[in-house]
Amino acid sequence: MSDADKLYSVVMNEQQQYSIWPNDLGLPSGWEIVVKATSKQECLEYIEKVWTDLRPLSVRNSAAKIQA
């Protein structure tokens, strides 16, 4: 199977950080699937659209408390 034929999922951890993950591998602990079984390109496009602030959730929350 070529890389173009493989299916991937978009996964997210508790810090709201995203990654793509091959569907033929077990999901690592601490990650959940947010988009399942699609092409690598579609996964990357999804992540580019939704992950606009690359800081981990804990850092974003700390910054929001400081500004408040």
C-alpha positions in Angstrom: 0.0 0.0 0.0 1.4 3.4 -1.0 1.4 6.4 1.4 -1.3 8.0 -0.8 -3.6 5.0 -0.2 -3.2 4.9 3.6 -5.9 6.3 5.9 -5.2 8.6 8.7 -7.1 10.2 11.6 -6.7 13.6 13.2 -6.1 13.2 16.9 -6.0 15.7 19.7 -4.6 15.5 23.2 -5.8 17.0 26.5 -3.8 20.2 25.7 -5.7 20.6 22.5 -2.7 19.9 20.3 -3.4 18.1 17.0 -1.6 15.5 15.0 -2.3 13.0 12.3 -2.1 9.3 13.1 -2.1 6.2 10.8 -5.3 4.2 11.2 -3.4 0.9 11.2 -1.6 1.8 14.5 -3.1 1.8 17.9 -4.0 5.2 19.3 -1.5 6.4 21.9 -2.6 7.0 25.5 -3.9 10.5 26.0 -5.1 11.1 22.5 -8.6 11.0 21.0 -9.8 10.9 17.4 -11.5 14.0 16.2 -11.6 13.1 12.4 -11.5 9.5 11.5 -10.2 7.6 8.4 -9.4 10.1 5.7 -6.4 11.0 3.5 -3.3 12.5 5.0 -3.9 15.7 2.9 -7.4 16.1 4.3 -6.1 15.6 7.9 -3.4 18.3 7.3 -6.0 20.7 5.8 -8.3 20.1 8.8 -5.5 20.8 11.3 -4.5 23.9 9.5 -8.0 25.2 9.6 -8.8 24.5 13.3 -5.4 24.7 15.1 -4.9 28.5 14.9 -3.2 28.9 18.3 -0.4 26.5 18.6 0.1 27.1 22.3 -1.0 24.2 24.6 -4.3 24.8 26.4 -2.6 25.3 29.8 -0.5 28.1 28.4 -3.5 29.7 26.7 -5.5 29.5 30.0 -2.6 31.0 32.0 -2.2 33.9 29.5 -6.0 34.6 29.7 -5.8 34.8 33.6 -2.9 37.3 33.4 -4.9 39.5 30.9 -8.1 39.4 33.0 
